Amino acid sequence: WYLRRVREAVVSTQSTGKFIISYSLAKDEMQIYEPHQRNAGIIEGKFLEYSQVRKPGSSIDNPEYYTPADFAIGATIEVFSRKFKIVDCDLYVLKYLEANGARFPAATIESIRAIHADKL
């Protein structure tokens, strides 16, 4: 979910929108897009094309990029000053992380296992 600023007259409020983050393991790049929702009253589409995204606070000279380890359920990632909270993922992600468990933090795997407990 992503907090979106909405302007109504003089008052500024926030609303949430559902976004999908796809991560390419082959290129270490991610894309972010908002799926079409009927009668939503907003324009959906791509927020970010596939690219490497530098973590906030990392320097240009020595950049640190987001990796799959950063996408634990409940984690928040920041992309171009926008914050995205990770709330779900598909079952394939869990299977991949479990098969390659030595490469990922146990906390990330456990957070994903917890949301899929009823499907296992």
N, C-alpha and C positions, 0 to 999 in steps of 0.2 A: 504494500500500500504506500502511497505517496501523498504527502500533504500538498495541496494546491491552493494558492492564494486566489480568492475570488473577490472582485470588486463589485460592490453594489452601492451605487450613489457615492456617499462619502465614507461609508463603513467598509472596512476590510475584514473579511473572515477567512477561514480555512475550510477546505473540503478535502475528502480523500478520494483517490481514484485507484483502481486496480491496474497494476502494470505487470508485465511478464519480463523477467530477466533471463536471457539465454546466454550460456557461457560456452565458448568453443575451447575445448581442451587442447585441440591441435594447434591453435594460434594464441591461446591465452588472451582471448578477447571476449567482450560481452556486448550484447545489444539489449536495449530496453524499449519496449513498446507497450502501448495501451490497446488492448483488444477492443474491437467494435462492440458497443452496447446499444441496443435498440432504444430509440427515444431518450437518449441520455442528455441531449441538449448541448453536448460539447463535441469538439472535433478530436477524434482519436487518431492514433498513428504512432509513428516512430518517435521516440524521445532521443535515442542514440543508435547510430549505425554500429556494426561490429567494430570495436576498437579497444585498445588497452586503456584502462582508466587508472589514472594515478590516484593514490590515496591522499586525502587532505593532509596537509602538513609535511608531505614528502617534498624534497627539493627537486628542482629541475635537473641539477647536476647529478643527483643520485636518487632517481625516482623509485618509489615503491608502488607496485601495481596490485590491484585486487586479484586474488587467486580463489580457487574453489574453497579453500579453508576459511575464507571470510564470510561465507554464505550460510552460517548456522541459522537455524530457526530462531527468530527473536532478535537477530543481529540487525543493525542499521548500517547501511552503506550510504555514502554521500557522493553524488555525481553532479558536478557543476552547481554546487550549493543547494542541491535538492536532496532531501533525505528519503530513502526507501527502506522500509522495514520488511525483512524477510519473514513471511508468515506461512508459506507452504512450498512444497515442491512435489514433483511426481515420483512415483515408486522407482523408476529407473535410476534416479539420482542416488537413492539409498542403496540399491543393488551395486551400483558402480563404486560408491565409497566403501562399502563393505568388502568388495573384491580387491580394492586397492587401499585397504585400511592403514598400511604403514606410511602412506603419503599424506594422510589427513589427520587433523586433531581428533582425538576420541570425543571431545565435547561436541564437535560439529556433527559427527556420525550419530551420537546419542540424541541430539536435538531433532534430527530428521527421523530417527527410529521411533521416537516418542509420538510423532504425529501420524505415523503409519502403523502403529501397534495393532490397530483393529484389522488391518489388511494382511498381516503376516500370518 
